[in-house]
Amino acid sequence: MEKGREPKSQTVISFFADPPGNDPMEQERAFAATDVLEIALRDILREELGQTYTVSVDLSQGLPQRGGGHIEVSFGAAPENIEKMSARVMQEVQRLQKDGPSEDLVNRAKETARRNYETQLRQNDYWLRRFQAVQMWGQEPGMIAHRLDRINAITPAAVQEAFRKYFPADRSTVVTLAPAPK
C-alpha cells in the first residue's frame, strides 16, 4: 500500500495465534515467545543490520471470544530495506521454531516480563483488566498474584513449542505502508 510522502515505510507481519484464555500457563508461553522474538529482532534489525529504531511484537486477543487472536510484529524503516527486513523476521521465526531460543535469550525475556509485571502491579487499569479476565474465565482471583511463578517456569523448550503453535507460516500476513511515488 502506498500513502504519504515521508521516506519511511511501516510493516506489520501477523500470525494467527489464539491461546486459550482460561489457561494461564499457555498464555504465559505465548507472551514469552513474543518477548523472545522482540528481543531477538531488536538485536538483529537494529543492532546488527542498523535498519530500524523500533520493533515490537505483541499478542492481541479479543477475549472472551476466540478465533481472532494474532501475534503482530511491527517495524519501520527506509522503503528499500523493508523486503530484506521482512525476510529476516520470517527467517528468525523459522529458526526459533526449529532450534528454539537460547537459555540467555529466554532469561532476558523472563527478566523483561518480571519488570513489566512489577510495574503493572502498581497500575489500577492492570488490576481491572485482570479481574475482568479472571471473572470471565471463572478463575480464582488469587492466580493474578502468582504470575511470577508462571514466568519463572518458562523454559527454552516451552518457548520453542509456543513458536511452533502460534507462528504458523501458512496463517500469516505481511502488510507494508510505503511512501507514495513523487
N, C-alpha and C positions, 0 to 999 in steps of 0.2 A: 504494500500500500504506500502511496506517495502523498505526502501532505506536509506543508510548511516549507520554510526556506533555510532554517538553521542547518549547518553541515554536520548534523548528528543524527544517527539512527537509533531507534529503540527496538529491542527484540524481546519477545516473550515466547518461551518454549514451555508447553504444558503437557503433563502426563495425567491420564486418568488415575486417580488414587482415591479410594473411598474406604479407609479403615473403619471398622465398626466403632461407633461412638461409645458403646457400652463396654468396651474392653480397654481399660486404661493403659495396660502394658502394650497393646498393639498400637494405640495412639502414640505412646512414647517412642516406640520403634520408628514409626513414620516421622515423628518430629526429629529424632536423632539422625535419620537419613537426610532430612532437609538441612540440618545443621552441618553434617559432614560434607555434603555437596557444596554448600555455600562457602565453607572454609577452603575446600579444595579448589573451587573455581576462583575464589578471590586470590589464592596463591598463584594459580595458573594464568588467569586472564589479566590480572592487574600486575602482579609481581614479576612473573616470567615473561609474558608477552607484552606488558605495558600498554594494553589497548583499552582499558576501561578503568574508571574510578570506583564504580559500584557494581555489585552483582548481588541479587537477592534470590533466595529460594524459600518459598512458603507453601504450607499446606492450607488449602481453603476447602471448607465443608459447610454446607448449609444444613446443619443438624436441626431437627431430628430426621429430616428427610434424607434418604440415602440415594446415591446414584449420580450426584452432580459434583462430587469431590474431585479435586485435582491438585497436583503439585505444580507450581509455577516458578520457572527460572526466568529472571528478567535482568537485562543489562543494556547499557547504551554504549555506543562507540562511533567512530567515523564510519560512514557508509561502506567504504572499501574494505573494512575489516570484519563486517558482520558475518559474512558467509563462512569465513575461516573460524571465527569465534563460535558460531553455532555448531559447526562440525566438531570443534574441540569440546564443547559441552556434551554432545552426544557420545563422543569417544570416552570421556571421563565417566559418564553414566554406565556405559558398557563395561569399562574396566572395573568399576565398583561392583557391578553385578557378577562379573566373572571371578575377580580376585578378592573382592572385599576391601574394606578400608584398613589402614594400618592401625595398630594399637594407639600410636601417638595421635593420629587424626581423630579417632573415637574419643580419646581423653580430652582433646581440645574441644570437641563438640559437647562433651558432658560438662566441661567447665563453663562453657557458654550457656548451656541450659541451666546450670545451677545459679549462675549470676542473674540471668533473666528471671528465674523463679523467685529469687530473693527480692528483686525489685518489684515483681508483680504482687508479692505478698503485702506490700505497703500501699497498694492501689485499690480503691473501692471498686472500680469497674471490673477488675480481675475477679474479685470475690463474687460480685453479682453474676458475671458470666459463668463462673464455675458452679455456683449454687444453682443457677438455672439449668445447666447441663446435668448436674447430679440429679436434680428433680426430674428432668425429662427421662432419664435412663433408670430411675428408681434405684439409685445407688446410695450408699452410705455417705453422708457429707464429710465424715472424718477422713475419707480417702483423699481429699484435697491436700491434707497435711502430710501425706505420705509420698508426695511426688519425688522427693529426694531419693527415696528407696528405689523407685522405678528408674530414675536417671542413673543411679549407681549400678543398677542391674544390667544396663546396656552393655553388650559385647560386640566386637567386630563381626562375629557370625550373625548376630541378630540384626545388625545394620545391613549386612550383605543380603540377608533374606528380605528385608524391607525394600532394598533396591530391586530385587527380583520381582517382588509383588507390586510395588507402587510406581515403577518407572517403566511401563510397558511401551516398547518402541512402536508397536502396532496400534497404540491408542495415544498418540502424541500429536501435537500440532506445533508449528513454528510460524509466528506472525512477526513481521518486521515493518515498522513505520520508517520510511526513508524520506529525505527531503525531496520536494517536487523539483523536476528539472527547471532550469532557469530559462 
